[in-house]
Amino acid sequence: MATSSIFTLIITSFIAAYSQSGFTFDGGEYKCEGDEVCAGTYIDDFPEISNLICKGFCSCCQSYMTFTCIEDKCNIECEEEDSCADTTIQLDSVESVSCGEPRACQEAAFALDVVEGFKFECSDEEACLGVGIAAVLDTSDSEAHMDEFQCDGENACSEATVNMNRLEKFSCEGYRACNGGLFTFYNPAEDFTISCEGDSACQSATISLQYSPLATEFTISSIECESSQACEFMKLSITNLASETVYIKELKCEGFQACDTLTVAASGLSSVVIEKCICEEPEPYACMCTAGLDAVCQEFEGEWSSSGTDAYSCTF
C-alpha cells in the first residue's frame, strides 16, 4: 500500500475515534480542544500540519508528537492548565510557542527548527517549570534573529533547560521566574538583553553565552537585575571563541540583595568587557560578595564588594 494511502487510513481512523470528543484535523490545523482529548497520544513522523492547538485540561499532555510544517511558518499553542505537560513536541518552521496557563508546558520537551522572529512565551504560574527547549534558527541568513524568550509568572521557567541561538531578548518577570534554570544562548543577536525583573527572578540560575568563531555580532545592550534577590547566586558564563571582543554595555543591579553572590566567568580566545557595572540600591548588601567582575568590568558605580573568583566563599 502506498505511503499516502497508509497515512490517509491512519488519519481517517484517528479523526473517527476522536472527533466526537474535541479532536479535529482541518486545513492542516491539529486541534485538541477539551479535557484530556489527545492525552497520551503517540505520533511518530506525522506529516504536514499548519498549527498545533491544545486547549483543555491535559488536552495534549503526556504525549509524543512529531510533525512537519506544511506552511512557511507554524505555531504551537498550549492554552489551558497542563495542556502540554510532560509532552515531547518536534516541529520545523516554528514561528511561536505559547504556554499561557498554569503548568501548560511543565516538564515538556520541545525540539524546534524556527523561523525569523521566533518567540517562546511562558506566561503563567509554573507554565514552563522544568521544561526542556532546543530551538535552532537557520544561520544561512546572517540577518535572521529570534525575537524573545519570555518567562512571565511565578516559577514560570524555574529549573528549565534552554538552548537557543541568535536570540534578541531573554526576560524573566515574576517571582522565581527563572530560578535554578540553565539557559544557553549561542551567538546572541546584536544588542541582546537579559532582564530579571521579579523577586528572585534569576536566583541560582546559570546563563551561558557562547560565541563561536562564526559569530558576527558582539554587543550586549544590558543585563538587568532589578528586584529583590533578582540575580542572587546567579552565574553568568561567557565563552568567546570569536576574533572580536564581546562588549556588554551595562550590568545594572537594583533592589535588596539584587546581585549578591553574583558570579561572572569569562573565557575563550578573545576578551569580554562590561563597560559599566551599576549598583543602585542605597542600602548595603545589594551587590555584595560578587565574583569575577574585577576582571571584566571597566567602571563601577555604587557600592560593590568582591570575593575574588568564588562568590560562595564570601561572608557578609
N, C-alpha and C positions, 0 to 999 in steps of 0.2 A: 504493500500500500504506500502511496506517495506520502512524503513528509507533510505536505499541505493538507492532505485528506486526514491524516492522523491528527494533526493539530485541530482541524475543524471538528472532528469527532470528540476530541478532548474538551474543547471549549464549549461545544454544544451540550455535552453531558454535564459540565460544571455549571453552566447557566441554568439548566433544567433543575439541578439539585438545589441551587441556592437563590434563584431569582425571587422565590416567594418570601425569603427571609431578609432581603435587603441588598443582595449582591446583584450588580448589573455590570455588563461589559458592552458599552455603547459608544461608537465613534472613537474607539481607542481608549476611552476613559475606563479605568478599572476601579469600580466603586464598591466599597463595603460600608453600608450605611445601616447601622443597627448594632445592638449589643452582641458581641461575640460572633458576628456574621461570618467572618473569614478567619476566626481564631484557629491556630494550629494548621494553617494551610502550608503545603509544600509545593513550590513551583520552581522547577529547575529549567533554566534557559527558556523561559516563557517569552515568545517574540512580541514585539511591536505594540506598545501602549503609548498613549499621549500623556496621561497623568495617572497617578495613584492617589486615591482619596479614601481615607479611613475615618469614618465618623460614627461614633458609637462606642460605648464602654468596651474595651478589649476587642474592638472590631477586627483588627489585624494582628492581635498580639500572639506571641509565641509561634511565629511563622517563619518560613524561609522563602523569600521571593526574589527571583532573578528575572529582570525584564530587559527589553531592548526598546529604546525610544524611537517611535515612528516619525516624530516631528523634528524640527531643528532644535527644539528645547522642550523639556518635560518638567513637571513639578510633582512634589510629594507633599501631601497634606495629612497630618496626624492630629486631628482636631477634637478629640474627646479624651477623657481620662483613660490612661493605659491603652490607648488605641493602637499604638505600635510598640508597646513594651515587650522587651525580650524577643524582638524580631530582627532578622537579618534581611537587609534590602540591598540589592545590587542593581544599578541603573546607569545608563550613559546619557550624555547631553542634558544634564540636570541644570535647571535654572534656579530653583529654590526648593528648600525643605522647610516646612513649618511644623513645629511641635508646640501647639498652642494651648494645652491644658495640663493639669497636674499629672505627672508621670507619663505623659503621652509617649515619650521615646525612652523611658527609663530602661537602662541595660540593653538598649538596641544596638545594632551594628550596621553601619552604612558604608558601602564601598561604591564610590561615585566618581564617574568622569563628568566634569562640569563644564559649563559654558561661561563666556564673558559675563560679568555682572552677577555671578552666583552669590546667593545669600542663604545662610542657615540660621534659623531663628528658634530659640528655646525660650519661650515667653510665659512660663508659669512655674509654680512651685514644683520642684523636682522633675521638671519637664524632660530634662536630658541627664538625669542623675546616672552616673556610671556608663554613659554612652560611649561607644567607640566609633570614630569617624575617620575615614580615609577619603579625602576629596582631592582630586587631581585635575588641574587645568592644563590643557594642551599649551605648551610654551612655544610652539612654532610661530605664533603671533606675538611679537615682542611687546606689543601694546596691551595685550589682554591681561585683565586682573579679576580676581574675585572681589566682591563688594564687602561683605561683612559676615563675621561670625558673632552672633548676639546671644548672650545669656542674660535674661531679664526675669528675675524671680528668686525666691528663697531656695537655695540649693539647686538652682536651675541646671547647672553643669558641674556640680560637685563630683569629684572622683572620675571625671571624664578623661578619655584618652583621644586626642585630636591631632591629626596630621593634615595640613593644607599647604598649598603653595600660592605665591603671588597674591596674598591677601592684603586688602587695604585697611581694614579696621577689625579689631578684636575688642569687644566690650562685655564687661561683667557688671551688671547693675542689679543689686539685690543682696540681701543678707546671705553670706556664704555662697554667692552665685557660682563661683569657680573654685571653691575651696578644695584643696588637695588634688586638683586635676593636673594632668600632664598635657601641655599644649605645645606642639612643634610646628613652626611655620618656616617653610623653605623659600628663600629668595623673596622676602616680602616686597610689596609694591612701594614705589616712591611715596614718601610722607606717610608711611604706615603708622598707625596709632594703636596704643594699648590703653584701655580705660577701665579702671577698677573703682567703681563709684558707690558701692554698697558696703555696709559694715561687714568686715571680714571677707570682702568680695573675692580677693585673690589670696587669701591667707593660706600659707603652706602649699601654694601651687608652684609648679615648675613650668616656666615659659622658656622655650628654647627657640632661638632664631638662628637659622642655618643658611649661610651664604656660600654657594658653591662657586667654582671657578667660572661658571657660565652666568653668574649674576650680573645684571646691568643697572640695578637701582640700589642705592646705598644710603638713603636718608630716611631716618625715622623721625617723624614730626614730634611725637610726645609719648611719654609713659606717665600716666596719671593715676595716683593713689590718693583718692580724695574723700575718704571716710574713715571712721574709727577702725583701726587694725586692718585697713584695706589690703595692704601688702606685707603684713607681718609674717615673718618666716618664709616669705616668697623667695624663690631662686630664679634669677634671670640669667640665662646662659646664652652667650652669643659666640658662635663659631664663624670666623671669617676666613674662608679659603680662597677668596677672590683677590684680585690685584689692587683693589681700591680700599680706602679707609671707609668704615661704616661710621656715620655720624648720627648721633641721637641729639636732637636739638635741646630737649628738655626732659628731665625727670622731676616730677612735681609731687610732693607729699604734703597733704593737708588733712589733719584730723588726729585724734588721740591715738598714739602708737601706730600711726598710718604706715610707717616704713621701718618700724623697729625690727631688728634682726633680718633685714633685707640683705640678700647676698647677690652680688653681680659678678659673674665669671666670664671673662673674655679670653678667647684662644684663637689659634689659626695662623695663617701666613701674613695677614695684614692687620692693621690696628683697628681698634674700636674706641671711639671717643664720645663721651657725653659732654656736650658743651656747657650745660648748666644744670646743677642739682639744687633744687629749691625746696626748703623745708619751711612751711608757712604756719605751722601750729605754734602759737605763742607759748604754750606750756612745754615743759620738758617731756621727754620720752616719746616724742613723735618720730624722731629719726635717730634713735639710739642703737648702738651695737650693730651697725651696718658692717658689711664685709665686702671688700673688693672695689669699693668706689674710689679709693685713693688712686688706684692705678688707671682709671678711665675718665674720671670727672675733671674737667678743666677749671670749673668755677663753682664754689659752694655759696649758697645763700641760706641764712638761718642757722639754727643750732643743730649740728651733726656730731655724732661720736662714732668712732670706728673700733672694731675689734680685730682689724687686720684682714685675714682671709677667711676666718671661721666665725660666723655670727653666733653660733651656738655656744661658743666658749666664753661669751661675754656675760658679765653680771652687772645688773643695774645698780 
